[in-house]
Amino acid sequence: MSEKRKIKHVAVAGNIGAGKTTLATSLSKHFGWGVHYENVDQNPYLEDFYKDMKRWSFNLQIFFLNSRFRQMLEIHKGDQTIIQDRTMYEDAKIFALNLFDMGLMTERDFENYLSMFETLSRQIDPPDLLIYLRASIPTLVNQIQKRGREYEENLRLDYLKRLNKYYENWIKEYDKGPLLIINVDEVDFADNPEDLGSVINRVSAELNGLF
C-alpha cells in the first residue's frame, strides 16, 4: 500500500472581519502548524485603496495575488504543515470580480488580472483543506469595529454585502478539494474555549479523513 501524502496546506477563507486571522492563529498553536498571515500591514496600497478605490484597485489586487502566490510556493516547497490566512482564489473570485462589477476596476485591468491569476494558479496545488468562515453582516461589522483598523472605518455595508454574495457563490461551486464550513454567527472561537474546542474537533475530523 502506498504511503498517503502528508497534509501540507490548510487555508482559512472568509469575508473581512470573519475571524480568519484569529482562527488561523488558534489552529496553528493547537496543531503545531506554521502560519502565513494575510500581508495587510505591509501592503503599500491598502490605505490609498480605501480612500480612492478606482485609482488603486488594480495595484492592490496585484500585490495580494503576488503575495499569496509566493506564500503557496513556499508552503509546497517546505516540509511543515502551514495554515494560510485567506487564499489567492478569493482574490480573483471575490475581490477582483467585485471591484470590476462595481466599476472600480476597468475591463482591461480585470482581464489582465484574470489572465495572470490563471497562469499562476496552474503552477500550484490547491489547499488540502479549505475552512470557510460564513458570517452575517452584523457579525462582520461587530468584529471589524472591535479590531479598530482606521482604514476600515470607511467600509460601507453594501460593500460587505456584495462580498458576502460573491463568497457564497464561490463556495457553492468550490470543487478543488475538501471543504469545511463554519458558521461564525453560531460559534465564538475567539472568546469561548468550548466553541474553539468544537471547531478544533471538526477540523481534526476532516484531517483524519484525508489520511
Number of C-alpha atoms within 10 A of each C-alpha: 3 4 6 8 9 12 16 19 22 26 22 23 24 25 25 17 21 26 24 23 19 13 21 25 18 18 20 18 12 11 12 12 19 19 23 21 16 18 14 11 9 8 13 13 18 21 17 14 17 17 12 12 17 16 14 18 24 22 15 19 21 15 16 19 21 15 15 22 20 12 18 24 13 14 23 17 9 11 11 17 19 25 26 27 23 24 23 22 19 18 19 19 17 21 19 23 20 19 21 19 14 13 12 19 21 16 12 9 15 21 13 12 20 16 11 15 19 12 11 15 14 9 11 13 13 21 24 18 22 25 22 23 21 23 21 15 18 11 15 23 18 12 15 18 13 10 10 10 9 9 13 15 11 9 13 10 13 10 12 18 15 16 21 21 13 19 21 15 13 15 17 9 8 13 10 12 11 17 17 13 15 17 13 18 15 10 15 15 19 12 9 10 11 12 15 18 13 13 18 18 12 15 19 13 11 16 15 9 9 14 10
